[in-house]
Amino acid sequence: MPAARASSSRWFAEVRAALISVVFPAGCRICKQLLTEPTRIPICNGCLDSFEPISGTVCNICGTTVESTLSESGRDFVCPICARDRNRGYAFDRVRSWSFYDGAMVRAILLLKFEDIQPLGVLFGRFLEEIVRRGGSDFEADVVVPVPLHRQRERERGYNQATLIAKPLAKRLGLRCKSVLLTRVRPRPDKHILTSRERWESVRGAFATRPGSHVDNLRVLLVDDVMTTGATLHSCAKTLRDAGAKSVVGVTVARARLGNTARHQRLGSRQ
């Protein structure tokens, strides 16, 4: 009996140690500080608290911050880039991002993108719910659609980070998440850093709706992790519009600051 009891105690101790190693990772994956509280997200409270939502006046189209002295139509402000490109326009109605892509947020998104930390996707989904709720009727949707990866890239990675955000977001909003609605038919170029022109060219015709998908008259909420130039969201939205979608609005966890797109491409070039 004593031997059996000792064996049982060792087994429970091993299980307990294994559970503690999962619940209490060695340290914060961003700042390396020791995690002292139970958490499923390997990021300390200090780094989580450093995530700052975008505030102030934002462009009614792309969602970047704008100077309140810009001319306005009613309550709507438009940033210089969207004002300059009005004739070309985006295929989406509007996009909003929760934060800028800098600081600790960069590391957090890379953790989700390359390490499949699903609770982080749940947290980001909660951030995006704030945007949708705040947007009111402008963000009413029938379905949530994540921006797809090319099948080869998703096979290599094993998952799509946008889906890890879109699924919990859809659940919180009481909507369907249709990750099979869109597909990427042309992969991203191997070149790590793309110019703005190259980014637009690389996504031209890169997406398609899956055969048999019902898109007619749907209001689509498009979800991605980062917005850089808006080219990917535009291409996805155009594909959905061409298939009959009634409206397409986008939400992303973060967005590049105007003028910093090259740096942000370098940080997240493996997408």
FIMI-652543 format. One record per residue: residue in three letters; x negated, z, y of N, C-alpha, C in turn. Coordinates in steps of 0.05 Angstrom, whole numbers, padded with zeros to 5 digits, always signed. Atoms other than C-alpha are relative to their C-alpha. Example, Ala and Ser with C-alpha at 12.3 -4.5 7.8 and 13.67 -1.06 7.14 Angstrom:
2
Ala-00018+00000-00024-00246+00156-00090-00018+00000+00024/Ser+00016-00001-00024-00273+00143-00021+00015+00014+00022/
***
This chain:
271
Met-00016+00000-00024+00000+00000+00000-00017+00000+00025/Pro+00017+00000-00024-00054+00018+00051-00012-00027+00006/Ala+00012+00026-00004-00087-00049+00039+00021-00020+00010/Ala-00021+00018-00009-00021-00086+00047+00008+00006+00029/Arg-00007-00008-00028-00006-00046+00110-00022-00010+00019/Ala+00022+00009-00017-00075-00063+00138+00001-00030+00003/Ser-00002+00029-00001-00065-00136+00120+00022-00009+00019/Ser-00023+00006-00017+00003-00136+00154-00007+00005+00029/Ser+00008-00007-00028-00027-00102+00216-00018-00022+00012/Arg+00018+00020-00009-00082-00154+00220+00016-00026+00007/Trp-00016+00024-00005-00030-00210+00215+00015+00002+00026/Phe-00015-00003-00025+00012-00181+00271-00019-00001+00024/Ala+00020+00001-00022-00051-00171+00313-00008-00028+00006/Glu+00008+00028-00004-00071-00244+00302+00023-00015+00014/Val-00023+00014-00012-00001-00268+00320+00002+00009+00029/Arg-00002-00010-00028+00000-00223+00382-00022-00012+00017/Ala+00022+00012-00015-00069-00249+00403+00006-00029+00007/Ala-00007+00028-00004-00045-00320+00394+00020-00003+00022/Leu-00021+00001-00021+00017-00307+00436-00012+00006+00027/Ile+00011-00008-00025-00023-00273+00490-00018-00023+00011/Ser+00017+00022-00009-00072-00332+00492+00017-00023+00012/Val-00017+00021-00011-00013-00378+00505+00013+00009+00026/Val-00014-00010-00023+00024-00334+00554-00019+00007+00023/Phe+00020-00008-00020-00039-00310+00590-00025-00018-00004/Pro+00024+00016+00001-00087-00369+00596-00024+00013+00013/Ala+00024-00013-00009-00159-00352+00612-00001+00002+00031/Gly+00002+00000-00030-00152-00370+00686+00017-00022+00012/Cys-00015+00021-00015-00115-00410+00738-00015-00026-00002/Arg+00012+00026+00004-00127-00483+00725-00008-00014+00026/Ile+00007+00012-00026-00135-00496+00799-00023+00016+00013/Cys+00021-00016-00014-00176-00438+00829-00017+00017-00019/Lys+00015-00014+00020-00201-00407+00763+00004+00031+00001/Gln-00006-00029+00000-00175-00337+00782+00014+00008-00026/Leu-00012-00011+00025-00155-00294+00722+00030+00003+00005/Leu-00029-00003-00001-00080-00298+00709+00007+00027-00011/Thr-00007-00028+00007-00052-00227+00707+00029+00004-00006/Glu-00029-00003+00006+00022-00241+00697+00008-00021-00021/Pro-00009+00019+00020+00059-00275+00640+00011-00025+00014/Thr-00009+00025-00013+00071-00348+00658-00004-00023-00020/Arg+00003+00024+00016+00082-00414+00623-00014-00022+00015/Ile+00015+00019-00016+00049-00450+00680-00028+00011+00006/Pro+00027-00011-00003-00027-00441+00681-00011-00002+00029/Ile+00007+00000-00028-00029-00434+00757+00007+00027+00012/Cys-00004-00026-00011-00036-00369+00795+00021-00001+00023/Asn-00020-00002-00021+00015-00345+00846-00011-00010+00027/Gly+00012+00008-00025-00034-00357+00903+00000-00030+00003/Cys+00000+00029-00001-00041-00431+00886+00029-00011+00001/Leu-00028+00009-00002+00034-00438+00874+00011+00004+00028/Asp-00009-00005-00028+00047-00407+00942-00012-00019+00020/Ser+00013+00019-00019+00000-00457+00973+00014-00027+00001/Phe-00015+00025+00000+00047-00514+00955+00019+00001+00024/Glu-00017-00001-00024+00079-00530+01022+00018-00024+00002/Pro-00019+00023-00003+00142-00572+01029-00004-00013+00027/Ile+00001+00015-00025+00143-00626+01082+00022+00010+00018/Ser-00019-00010-00019+00177-00601+01144+00000-00017+00025/Gly-00001+00014-00025+00197-00628+01212+00016-00026-00003/Thr-00014+00025-00001+00225-00696+01230-00014-00020-00019/Val+00012+00019+00018+00215-00749+01176+00013-00027+00004/Cys-00010+00027-00001+00224-00824+01173+00025-00002-00018/Asn-00025+00002+00015+00295-00840+01151-00003-00018-00025/Ile+00003+00018+00022+00268-00894+01104-00020+00010-00021/Cys+00020-00007+00019+00203-00872+01072-00006+00030-00003/Gly+00002-00029+00003+00205-00797+01086-00025+00012+00011/Thr+00024-00013-00011+00137-00788+01120+00007+00013+00026/Thr-00006-00014-00026+00133-00743+01181-00005-00020+00023/Val+00002+00017-00024+00143-00777+01248+00002+00017+00025/Glu-00002-00014-00025+00136-00757+01320+00029-00001+00011/Ser-00028-00002-00009+00203-00734+01348+00005-00016+00026/Thr-00003+00016-00024+00189-00775+01411+00006-00029-00005/Leu-00006+00027+00007+00200-00840+01373+00029-00006+00006/Ser-00028+00007-00006+00263-00879+01391+00017+00005-00024/Glu-00017-00006+00022+00322-00860+01349+00027-00014+00002/Ser-00027+00011+00001+00388-00889+01327+00017+00021-00012/Gly-00015-00023+00010+00436-00832+01321-00019+00022-00006/Arg+00019-00021+00008+00398-00779+01282-00024-00011-00015/Asp+00020+00011+00018+00352-00827+01246-00025-00009+00014/Phe+00025+00008-00010+00279-00835+01260-00014-00018-00020/Val+00014+00019+00017+00234-00890+01233-00029+00001+00007/Cys+00029-00001-00005+00158-00886+01224-00010-00027+00009/Pro+00011+00026-00010+00113-00940+01254-00002-00021-00022/Ile+00002+00020+00021+00101-00973+01186+00027-00012-00007/Cys-00026+00011+00007+00174-00979+01168+00012-00016+00023/Ala-00010+00015-00023+00190-01002+01239-00014-00027+00001/Arg+00015+00025+00000+00135-01055+01234+00010-00019-00022/Asp-00007+00016+00024+00159-01078+01165+00030-00003-00003/Arg-00029+00001+00003+00233-01077+01180+00010-00026-00011/Asn-00009+00026+00009+00239-01152+01167-00003-00003-00030/Arg+00004+00001+00029+00209-01144+01098+00018+00020-00014/Gly-00017-00021+00010+00242-01078+01083-00007+00009-00028/Tyr+00002-00011+00027+00243-01035+01021+00026-00006-00015/Ala-00024+00004+00016+00291-01047+00963+00015+00026-00004/Phe-00014-00026+00002+00306-00972+00960+00013+00007+00027/Asp-00014-00008-00024+00354-00941+01010-00017+00020+00016/Arg+00017-00020-00012+00308-00882+01024-00015+00015-00021/Val+00017-00016+00018+00254-00839+00993-00007+00026+00014/Arg+00009-00026-00011+00238-00765+01003-00020+00012-00019/Ser+00020-00013+00016+00178-00727+00978+00000+00030+00007/Trp-00001-00029-00005+00173-00651+00970-00025+00009+00016/Ser+00025-00009-00012+00100-00644+00992-00018-00023+00006/Phe+00021+00020-00002+00039-00682+01015-00019+00003-00023/Tyr+00018+00001+00023-00011-00702+00962-00028+00008+00009/Asp+00026-00011-00007-00069-00657+00981-00002+00029-00009/Gly+00004-00028+00008-00099-00589+00967+00005+00005-00029/Ala-00006-00008+00027-00076-00552+00905+00020-00018-00013/Met-00021+00018+00012-00018-00601+00896-00013-00023-00016/Val+00013+00022+00015-00067-00656+00875-00007+00009-00028/Arg+00008-00010+00026-00095-00613+00818+00025+00005-00017/Ala-00024-00006+00015-00025-00592+00797+00012-00025-00012/Ile-00012+00026+00009+00000-00664+00792-00018-00012-00022/Leu+00019+00010+00021-00063-00684+00753+00003+00015-00026/Leu-00005-00016+00025-00049-00627+00704+00024-00011-00014/Leu-00024+00011+00013+00020-00654+00692-00005-00028-00011/Lys+00004+00028+00008-00004-00726+00688-00017-00003-00025/Phe+00019+00004+00022-00060-00715+00637+00000+00022-00021/Glu+00001-00022+00020-00045-00649+00601+00027+00008-00010/Asp-00027-00004+00013+00030-00652+00585+00009+00029+00003/Ile-00009-00027-00004+00045-00584+00616+00030-00001+00009/Gln-00028+00005-00006+00121-00589+00611+00012+00020+00019/Pro-00012-00019-00019+00138-00524+00648-00006-00007+00029/Leu+00007+00010-00027+00102-00555+00708+00020-00022+00009/Gly-00020+00020-00005+00150-00613+00703+00027+00012+00008/Val-00025-00014-00006+00208-00564+00704-00001+00011+00029/Leu+00003-00010-00028+00180-00532+00768+00003-00022+00020/Phe-00002+00023-00018+00172-00600+00801+00029-00010+00002/Gly-00028+00007+00000+00243-00616+00780+00017+00018+00018/Arg-00014-00019-00018+00267-00554+00817-00006-00007+00029/Phe+00007+00008-00027+00229-00577+00879+00017-00024+00009/Leu-00015+00025-00007+00263-00645+00877+00030+00005+00002/Glu-00028-00007-00003+00331-00613+00867+00006+00009+00029/Glu-00003-00009-00027+00321-00581+00935+00004-00024+00019/Ile-00002+00024-00017+00311-00650+00966+00028-00013-00003/Val-00026+00013+00006+00373-00679+00932+00023+00016+00012/Arg-00021-00017-00011+00417-00620+00951+00001-00002+00030/Arg+00002+00001-00029+00392-00622+01022+00009-00027+00011/Gly-00007+00027-00009+00404-00697+01026+00030-00006+00000/Gly-00029+00003+00000+00478-00690+01012+00009-00027-00010/Ser-00012+00025+00008+00517-00755+01008-00020-00022-00001/Asp+00020+00021+00001+00454-00796+01021-00014-00002-00027/Phe+00014+00000+00025+00428-00776+00953+00019+00003-00024/Glu-00019+00000+00022+00491-00779+00911-00008-00021-00020/Ala+00009+00019+00020+00475-00812+00845+00017+00004-00026/Asp-00013+00000+00026+00504-00829+00777-00019+00005-00023/Val+00020-00001+00021+00440-00830+00738-00028+00005+00011/Val+00027-00005-00008+00368-00806+00742-00019-00017-00017/Val+00017+00019+00014+00314-00857+00724-00029+00006+00007/Pro+00028-00003-00006+00239-00841+00718-00014-00026+00003/Val+00016+00024-00002+00189-00894+00740-00016-00002-00027/Pro+00012+00002+00026+00163-00921+00673-00030-00006+00001/Leu+00027+00009+00005+00092-00928+00648+00001-00025-00018/His+00002+00022+00019+00070-00991+00612-00001+00012-00028/Arg-00002-00011+00027+00082-00981+00537-00027+00007-00012/Gln+00027-00006+00010+00007-00984+00522-00010+00026+00012/Arg+00009-00024-00013-00008-00930+00573+00015+00025-00010/Glu-00016-00022+00010+00049-00886+00549-00008+00007-00029/Arg+00009-00005+00027+00026-00895+00477-00027+00015+00000/Glu+00026-00014-00002-00045-00873+00496+00004+00029+00008/Arg-00003-00027-00011-00021-00813+00535+00019+00017-00017/Gly-00019-00014+00017+00037-00795+00490+00026+00009+00015/Tyr-00023-00007-00016+00087-00784+00546-00002-00013+00028/Asn+00000+00010-00027+00107-00806+00616+00005+00024+00019/Gln-00002-00024-00017+00095-00753+00670+00026-00001+00017/Ala-00024+00001-00017+00154-00779+00712+00024+00009-00016/Thr-00022-00009+00017+00200-00766+00653+00000+00031-00002/Leu+00002-00029+00001+00175-00694+00649+00012+00013+00024/Ile-00012-00010-00025+00201-00685+00720+00030-00008+00001/Ala-00027+00011-00003+00264-00728+00715+00020+00014-00018/Lys-00019-00012+00019+00294-00695+00653+00010+00027+00010/Pro-00010-00026-00010+00297-00623+00681+00015-00003+00026/Leu-00015+00005-00025+00319-00651+00749+00028-00009-00006/Ala-00027+00010+00007+00377-00689+00717+00017+00023-00011/Lys-00015-00023+00011+00397-00626+00679+00010+00018+00021/Arg-00008-00018-00022+00398-00585+00742+00022-00013+00017/Leu-00020+00014-00016+00440-00638+00777+00025-00007-00016/Gly-00022+00007+00017+00487-00648+00718+00004-00030-00003/Leu-00001+00029+00003+00469-00722+00712-00014-00009-00025/Arg+00014+00012+00023+00445-00767+00656-00028-00009+00009/Cys+00027+00011-00005+00371-00782+00652-00004-00024-00019/Lys+00002+00025+00015+00362-00854+00630-00028-00011+00001/Ser+00028+00009-00001+00288-00863+00616-00004-00027-00013/Val+00003+00026+00013+00302-00926+00576+00012-00023+00017/Leu-00013+00020-00016+00337-00962+00633-00020-00020+00011/Leu+00021+00017-00011+00273-00989+00664-00024-00002-00019/Thr+00024+00002+00016+00211-01015+00629-00021-00014+00018/Arg+00022+00014-00014+00142-01036+00656-00010-00021-00018/Val+00008+00023+00017+00126-01105+00629-00028-00010+00006/Arg+00027+00008-00006+00059-01114+00663-00016+00025+00008/Pro+00015-00024-00005+00005-01060+00663-00013+00000+00027/Arg+00016-00003-00024-00031-01033+00723-00027-00012-00004/Pro+00027+00010+00003-00097-01068+00737-00020+00022-00007/Asp+00020-00019+00008-00159-01035+00708-00016+00011+00024/Lys+00015-00008-00024-00190-01031+00778+00011+00027+00010/His-00008-00027-00006-00189-00957+00798+00013+00002+00028/Ile-00010-00002-00028-00179-00965+00874+00010-00027+00009/Leu-00013+00025-00009-00131-01018+00899+00005+00001+00030/Thr-00009+00001-00028-00121-01040+00971+00030+00000+00000/Ser-00029+00000-00002-00051-01037+00998+00012-00027-00009/Arg-00010+00026+00009-00043-01112+00987-00001-00002-00030/Glu+00003+00002+00030-00069-01106+00915+00022+00017-00014/Arg-00021-00017+00012-00020-01049+00901+00027-00015+00000/Trp-00025+00015-00001+00038-01092+00924+00000-00023-00019/Glu+00002+00022+00019+00014-01151+00884+00002+00009-00029/Ser+00002-00009+00027+00002-01109+00822+00028+00008-00012/Val-00027-00008+00010+00076-01087+00818+00020-00022+00004/Arg-00019+00022-00004+00107-01153+00837+00008-00011-00028/Gly-00009+00009+00026+00150-01170+00776-00009+00017-00023/Ala+00011-00017+00021+00119-01112+00737+00021+00016-00015/Phe-00021-00016+00013+00186-01079+00719+00024-00018-00008/Ala-00024+00015+00009+00249-01102+00683+00019+00021-00011/Thr-00020-00017+00013+00314-01071+00659+00000-00008-00029/Arg-00001+00006+00028+00319-01065+00584+00024-00016-00008/Pro-00023+00016+00009+00364-01115+00549+00023+00018-00009/Gly-00023-00016+00007+00434-01087+00542+00005+00024+00017/Ser-00003-00023-00018+00424-01035+00596+00023-00005+00020/His-00022+00002-00019+00485-01021+00639-00010+00010+00027/Val+00010-00008-00027+00464-01021+00713+00021-00005+00021/Asp-00020+00008-00020+00523-01053+00749+00014+00024+00013/Asn-00015-00019-00017+00550-01011+00806-00010+00029-00003/Leu+00010-00027+00003+00507-00951+00788-00015+00009+00025/Arg+00017-00012-00021+00478-00905+00841-00023+00014-00014/Val+00023-00009+00016+00407-00892+00817-00017+00019+00017/Leu+00020-00018-00011+00361-00833+00833-00026-00005-00015/Leu+00026+00008+00012+00290-00858+00820-00020+00023+00004/Val+00018-00023-00001+00237-00805+00804-00028-00008-00007/Asp+00029+00004+00006+00161-00808+00807-00015+00025+00009/Asp+00016-00023-00009+00104-00759+00816-00011-00003+00028/Val+00013+00004-00026+00069-00790+00876+00008-00026+00012/Met-00004+00025-00015+00085-00842+00929-00024-00005+00017/Thr+00024+00007-00015+00025-00877+00958+00008-00020+00022/Thr-00008+00020-00020+00047-00942+00993+00030-00005-00002/Gly-00028+00006+00004+00118-00945+00966+00005-00025-00017/Ala-00003+00026+00015+00103-01009+00927+00013+00003-00027/Thr-00012-00004+00027+00120-00981+00858+00029+00006+00002/Leu-00028-00007-00003+00185-00950+00881+00016-00024+00009/His-00014+00024-00010+00203-01014+00918+00005-00020-00023/Ser-00003+00020+00021+00190-01058+00857+00020+00010-00021/Cys-00021-00010+00019+00231-01012+00811+00028-00003+00012/Ala-00026+00002-00013+00287-01010+00862+00010-00029+00001/Lys-00008+00028-00001+00287-01086+00870+00010-00009-00027/Thr-00008+00007+00027+00292-01094+00794+00029+00011-00005/Leu-00026-00013+00004+00351-01045+00793+00022-00014+00017/Arg-00019+00014-00018+00385-01079+00852+00007-00027-00011/Asp-00005+00026+00010+00377-01147+00822+00018+00001-00025/Ala-00016-00004+00024+00410-01120+00758+00028+00010+00007/Gly-00027-00008-00008+00470-01097+00799+00004+00028+00009/Ala-00002-00028-00009+00454-01025+00820+00013+00000+00028/Lys-00014-00003-00026+00499-01003+00878-00019+00011+00021/Ser+00019-00012-00019+00444-00961+00911-00023+00012-00016/Val+00024-00012+00012+00374-00935+00896-00013+00018+00020/Val+00015-00018-00017+00344-00873+00927-00022+00013-00017/Gly+00023-00011+00015+00277-00843+00908-00008+00028+00008/Val+00012-00026-00006+00246-00774+00903-00026+00002-00014/Thr+00026-00005+00013+00174-00757+00889-00010+00028+00007/Val+00010-00027-00005+00138-00691+00883-00018+00000+00025/Ala+00019+00001-00022+00085-00713+00933-00003-00028+00011/Arg+00005+00026-00012+00066-00770+00979-00027+00001+00015/Ala+00025+00002-00015+00001-00794+01009+00006+00001+00030/Arg-00002+00001-00029-00010-00782+01083-00007-00028+00009/Leu+00006+00026-00011-00011-00845+01125-00030-00001+00006/Gly+00028+00003-00006-00082-00871+01128-00018+00012-00021/Asn+00017-00012+00021-00106-00832+01067+00005-00011-00028/Thr-00007+00011+00026-00083-00878+01012-00024-00005-00018/Ala+00023+00006+00016-00153-00898+00989-00010+00025-00015/Arg+00009-00026+00012-00173-00825+00977+00019+00009-00022/His-00019-00009+00020-00109-00810+00940+00000-00018-00025/Gln+00003+00017+00023-00118-00871+00896-00024+00008-00017/Arg+00024-00009+00014-00187-00846+00878+00005+00025-00016/Leu-00006-00024+00014-00161-00778+00859+00019-00004-00024/Gly-00020+00004+00022-00104-00805+00816-00002-00027-00012/Ser+00003+00028+00008-00133-00871+00795+00005-00005-00029/Arg-00004+00005+00028-00123-00860+00721+00029-00003-00008/Gln-00028+00002+00007-00047-00866+00726+00007-00026-00013/
***
